[in-house]
Amino acid sequence: MNPLLHIIKFDFKESWRSPLWHRKLVVNLFLILTFAYLAANLIFLGVFLDDILIRTPIDDIDFNAYGRSFVLRRLDQFLLYYFFFDFIIRYFMQKLPAMSVQPYLHLPIKRSSLVHFMLLKSIWSPFNLIHFLIFIPFMIELYDNLEFIQAFGWSAGFTLAVFASSYFLLFLKRTSDVDVRFYVALLLSLVSIIALDWFDIVDFQALSGFLFNALFLNPWSLVVPLILIGVTYWLNFKFLKANMYLSKISKVKRNTVSYSGNGVLSRFGLVGRLTELEFKFIWRNKRSKSVFMMTFLFLGYGLFIFPNPEYAGNYLMYVLFSIVITGMFMMNYGQYLLGWEGSYFDHVLTRNVSFKDYYMSKFLLFAIVGGGSMILSIPYAYFGWEVLVALFCVFLFNMGVSSHMVMFFGSMNPKKIDLSQSTVFNWQGVGAAQFMMIIPVLVLPLAVFGLGFLIWGNMGGILFLGAVGLLSLAGTKYIG
C-alpha cells in the first residue's frame, strides 16, 4: 500500500481512538446535536442567501439588466471583502497541523509523503467546511439558473479560491511568527479598503465583481485560481520539506502550572484549561448554572420584537436586541467576576498563575458563550439580513470593548458569593459597581452606533460599531 494511504489510515484511527469519542453517551450526543444545529444554521443561511442578495439595494445590478445572473453578480461584488475578512479571522484562529506527523519522522517514510499528507489534511479544516456549508446550497441553485459550464466555472473557481487562500495563510503563519502588529495592519487595511470604496475613491466592489464574474462569463479564467492554488501548495511543500526535522517541530513550551484537561479548550494552553474549569464550575453550582441557563432563555427575546411591524427597519432596536443576546451572560456572570471564587480565592492566589492568564480565561469564557448565543440567533435573519449584521457587529464590540469594562467593574466588587445558598431572592454580591457597570455597557455601544449613524446612516453606524470592536480586539492580548 502507498505510504500516504497508510498515514491517512493511521491518522483516522488516531482520531477515532481519541478520548473525545470515549466520554459518556450523553456528552457525545450533546456534541453531535450542537454540531448538527450549527451546521443547520449555516445551511439555512446558504439557502436564503439568494433572497438576501435580491433584497440588497443595488440599483445598477437588477434582473432587467443582467437576467437570471444578477443575483450572482451581486454576490461577486462582495467576495473580495468576504475573503479578506475570512483571512483576518483565520490568521489567529486556524491551527497549523504540524505535530500530527511527528511520530513518523523516525520511520523509513519519504518526507514528501508526510508533507503531502499534512497539506491534504488541512483541506478538511473546519474553517474550509464553513464556506461550503454556506455556499453549497447557493451553488446548487446556480445550476438551475445558469448554463452548466457557467455554473461549474464559478463553483470550481470559488472552491479553488477558498483552498488557495487557506494554503497562503498556512504558508504565512509557517514562515513568520503570529504578530499582533500584522493583525492590526490587516484590520487597518480592511478599514481603509472599505473607506476608499465608501467615499468612491477606489471602486473595490467593481474590482471584486470583475474578478469573480469572469469565472462564469469566461470559464477559461478558471486557470487563474488553478495557478494560485498550485503556487500556494508548492510554497508550502517546499518550506515543509526543507524544515521537517524532529528537532525543529518538537519544541514544546511548558507552563510552570498545569491543569489537567482533555477537552477542546486545552489546545489554548493554560488559559484554555482554566476556562474548562470555569465551565465545570458553572455547571456544578445552582446559582452560576441559573445565570448560564437564563442566557439561552433570552434567545427567544426577539420573538417579542421582530414580529411587531412597528420595529421593522428600526436599527436602534436591532442594536439593543443584539446587546442583550450577545452580552447577557457577560453582564450577569461578569458582574460577580471575583465573587464566584470568593470561597476559595486564597487558593487561586497561591497558585503560580498570572492575573493576565486568569482574566484571559474569563475573556475566553465570555467569547465562547457570547459567540454561541450569536450563532444560535442566526434564524432571526428571517426578519431581515440587517439583524444578522447587527448581531455580528455588536458581538465584536462586546468582545473588544464591553468585556474589558465588565471585568474592570466586576473586579471592584469585593463581596464573595456563598455557592451553598439558594438562588431564589439571593442578593449576595450585589453592590454599587453592578449598577455602575450597566451604564457604559448599554450606553457606550448605543453612543458609538449614534456617531456612525450621524456620519454614514443606519447600516454605516452598525458597521462602525463592529469596526471599533474589531480594532479593540486586536489589542486584547495587551489589555488582558
N, C-alpha and C positions, 0 to 999 in steps of 0.2 A: 504494500500500500504506500502511496505517496506520503512522505514525511509531513507535508502540510495537512493532509487529511487526518493523520494520527494526532497532530497537535489540536486540531479542531475537535476531534473526538474526546481527547483528554480534557480539554477546556470545558466542554459540555458536561462531562462527568463531575468536574470540579464545581461547576455552578450548581448542579443538581444535588451534590452532597454537602452543599453549604449549610451551616447551622440555621440559616434563614428559612429553609424549607422543612426543618425538623422541629419547629415550635409547635405549640398547641394548635389544634384544628381550628379553634375559634379565631386565633390571631391570623392564621393563614387565610381563612375565609374573609376576614375583615380587610386584609391587604388586597385580596383579589377583587372584592367588591369595590374598594376605593379606587383601584386602578381602572376597573371597568367603568366606574362613574366618571372619572376624569377623562378617559378616552371617549366616552359617550358625549361629554360636553364639547370636546374638541371636534368630534364628528358633527355634532349638532351645529357648531359654528360654521363648519365647512359646507353643510347642506344649505344653510341660509346665507352663505357668502354672496351668492349672486343677487339675492334680494337686497342685501345691504348695499351692494355696489349700484344697483338700479336706483335706490333711493338717495345715493350720494349726489349732491347738487353739482354736476359738472355739465354745464350747458353746451359746450362745444363738442362733446362726445355723446351722441344720442343715437337712437335707433334709426332716425331718418338719415343721418349722415353715414353710418357705418353698418347698418343692418344688424344681423344677429351676433356680430363680433364686437359690438360696442361695450358689452359687459367685460370681456377680456381686455379690451383696450383701456378701460377704466382701471382695472386691476394692475395692468402693466405700468401705469403711471406712478404707482406707489411701491413697486417691488424693490427699487434701489434703496428706499428708506427701510423697507422690511428687512432686507439682507444686512444692511448696515447696523440696524438695531439688534438683530439676531447675533451679529458678530460681537457687539459690545457685551451682550448678556453672556455669551459663551466664554468670553475672554477670562472671566473669573470663575465661572461655574463648571465648565467642562473639564473633566479629569483626563489626564494623559494615561492611556492604557500601557504603561511601561513595565510594571512589576509582574505582569502575567506570564512573561517569557523567562523570568529569572531562573526557574528550576530546570530549564532546558539548555542553558548556556554551556554546561559542562558535558553535555551529551554530544555524540557524533552526528549533529544535525546542522545542515548548512545555515549560516546566518541569514542568507537571503530568504530561506523558507520562513524563518522566525519573523523577519521584517514584513514579509507579505502577510503573515498571519495577523500581526499587530495592526497593519493598515486595513485589512479586510474586516477585522473585528470592530474597528472604530466606525464602520458604516452603520452598525446596529446600535449606535449611541441613542439614548432616549431623546436627545436634542434633535437628531435627524427624524426620529419617529414622529415627533410633534408636528413637523412640517407636513408629513404625509397624512396624518390623521385629519388635518385641516383641509388639505388641498386635494386629496384623492376624490372626495365627493364632487368637488368642483371640476376635476379632470374628467370624471365620468360624464358630466353634463356637456363638456366640450365636444365629445364625440357625437352628441345629438345635435349640436348647433353648428358645427364646422365640418368641413371635409376631413376624412380620416388622416390624410397626410399633414394637414394643418394642425389638427388636434394632437397627433403624435409628435410633431416637431416641437410644439410648445411644451407638452408634458415631459418629453425626454430632455429638452433643454433646461427646464426648471429643475428636474431631478439632478442632472449633472451639475447645475449651478449650486445646489444645496451641498453636494458632496465636495465640490471644488472649494467652496467656502470653508467647509469643515476641515479639509486637508490643509488649506492655507493657515487656518487658525492653529492647528496642531503643530505645523512647522514653526510658526511664530513663537509659540509657547515653548517648544523644544530648544530653540536656538537663542532664547533670551529669557531672563527672569521676569516673572509676573510683577510688574511695577505699577503702583497706583498712579504714577505720573503719566504713564502711557494710557491708562484707563481714562484719566481726566482729559488727556489730549483727544481721545476718541470721542468723548462726550462733547467736548467743545467743538470738534469737527462736525458732529451731527447737528448741534445747535446752530453752527454757522451755515451749514447747508440749508437747514430749514429757514433761517433768517434771510439768506440770499434768495431763496425761492419765494418766500413770503413777500418780499419787497420788490419782486420782479427784476432783480439784478441778474441772476442766472436761473434759467428755467430747468431745474433738475427733473421735474416731472416729465417734461417733454423729452429729456435725455433718457430717462427710465423707459418711457413709452417707446422711443425709437429702438432701444436695445432689445427689449423683450417682445415688441411687436414683430421684429424681424424673424423670431423663431417660428411664427406661424405664417407670416406673409412670404418668407423665403426659407423654406425648410433646409436648404443647403447651409444656412448660417448656423446649423447645429454643430458644424465643425468647430466653431469658436469655443463653446463650453467643453467640447471633447478635448481641444488643445489645453484648455485651462485645467481640467481635471488630470490630464496626462502630465502636465508640468508640475502641479502641486503634489501629485503622487510620487513623481520622480524625485522631487526635492526631499520629501520625507524619507523615501527609500535610501537615497544616497547618504543622508545625515545619519539615519539609524544604523545602517550597515557599517558606517565608519566609527560609530561610537557605542555599539552594542557590546560592551565588555562588563563582566561582573563587577569589577572594581568601580565602574562609573555609575551603575544604577542600583547598587546595594547599600548606599549610604542612607541610613535611617536616622532621622532626628529624634532623640529620646527626650521625653519630658521628665523633669525631676519628680513629678507627681503623676501617678497613673490611676485611673479609674477603670475598672473592668467594664466592658460593654461590647456586644457583638451586633448592635443594631446598625441601621443605615447611617446614623449621625456620627458613628465612631470614626468615619473617614475624615471628619473635620478636626481630628485631634482632640486635645483636651477640652476645647470649647464645645465640641460636639458631644463628648461623653458627659460633660456637665449638663448639657441640655437634655440628654437622655434621662439623667437622674431627675431633672426638673419635671419631665413628663410623668415619670413614675410617681413622683411626689404629688403631682396634681391628681392623678387617678386614685391614689390611696387615701385621700383625705376628703371628707364630705364638703367642706367649705370651698376648697380650691376646685373640686370637681363640679360644684354647682356653678361657679364662675365660668368654667370651661363649657359646660352644657348650655348656659344662658347665651353664650356667643353664637351657637348654632341655632338656638331657638329664634334669635333675632334675624336669621336669614330670611324668615318669612315677612319681615317688616315691609318689604317692597310691595307685597300683595295688598297692603292697605293704602298704598300711594299711587302706583302706576296705573291700575285700572280706572282711577279717577281722571276724567278728561280735563279737569282743571289744572292738573300737574303736567300735562303733555307739553313738551318743549320747555319746561321750567328747569333750566340748567342749575340754578341755585339749589333746587330740591334734589337734583341728581348728586350734587356735591355733598349735601347734608346726608343723604342716604348712604353714599359711599364712605363717609367718615364713620357713620355708625357701624356699617357692615365690616369694614376692614380694620377698624380701630376699637371695637367694643372690648375684645379680650385685652388688648394692650392697656386700655384705660382702667378696666375693672381689676385686672391682675397686677398691673404695674403700679397702681396707687399704694399697694402694700408690698412694695418691692423687697425690702429687707425684713418686713414684719412676718412674712411666711416662714422664714428660718429663724424667727426670734427665739424659739425654744432651744435651739442648738447652734446659735450663731457663734458662740465661743469655739465650737468645733470647726466651723468654717474658717475662723481667724487663725487657728493653729495649723491648718494645712498650708503647705507651701504653694498656694495658688494666688497668682497676682489678681488684683482687683480688675485689671483690664480683661483678663480671661473670664472672670466672674460676671462682669457686666456684658461682655460679648456673648456669653451663653444666654443671658436674658434677652439680648437683642435678637439672637438666632431663634429663640422661642417665639418672640413677637412676630418675626418674619414668617415663620412656618405657619403659625395659626392664622395670621392676617392674610397670607398668601392663599392658604386653604379656603378661607372664607370668601376671598375674591373669586377663586376658581369655581366654588360651589354656587356662586351668584351669576355665573355666565348665562344661564337660561333667561335672566332678566333682559338680555339683548332682544328678546321677543318684542319688548316695548320700545325698541329703538337702539341703533348702534351707538348713539351718544351715551347711553347708560353704561355700556361696556367700556368706552373710552374713559368716562368719568371714574369708574371703579378702578381701573388700572392706574390712572394718574394720581388719584387720591391715595391709593396704596403706596405708590412710590413716595409721595410726600409724607405719609405716616411713618414709613420706614426711615426716610432720610432726615426728617426734621422732628416730627412729633414724638417718635420713640425716645429721642435723647431728652426731650423736655419731660416726658413721663418718668424716665429713670432719674432725672435730676430732682424733680419734686417728690418722687417716691422715696429717694434716699434721705429726704428731710424729715420723714416720718419715723420717730424713734419708738413708736409703740409696737409691741410684739403681739402676735395672734396666737391664742391658745387653740390649737387644732382639735382638741378633745371636746370643745364646746359645740353646742348646737348651731346650725346655720340660720335658724329662724330668729329674726329680730336681734341679730348679733351685730353690735356696733363696735366691736373691738378693732382697733387700728385706725378708726376714722378720726381724722384731725383736720386742722385748717389747711394743711398742704394739699389735701384732696380737693377741696373747693377751689383753691388757687390753680390747681392743675387744669380744671375744666375750662377755664377762660382761654389760655393760649392754645390748648389742643383743639378746641372748637372754633375759636375766633380767628386764629392765625391762618389756617387754610382758606377760610372764607375771605380774609383780607387779601391774601395772595391771588385768589381767584378774581376778586373785585378789581385788583390792579391790572391783571391780564385782560379782564373784560373791558375796562376803560380804553385799553390800547388796541386790542385785537378782536374784541367781541366775545360771544359766549364760548365757542369752541377754542378760540385763542386763549381765553382765561383758563380753561381746563388743561390745555396742553402746557401752558406756562406753569401751572401747578405741578404737573408731572416733571417738567424740566428742572424746576427748583429742587424737587425731591431727588431726582436722579443725580444732579450735581452734588447734593449733600451726601448722598450715598457714597460718592467717590472718596469722601474724607472720613468715612465711618471707621476705618482702621485706626486712624489717629485720634478721632474724637473718643472712640471707645477706650 
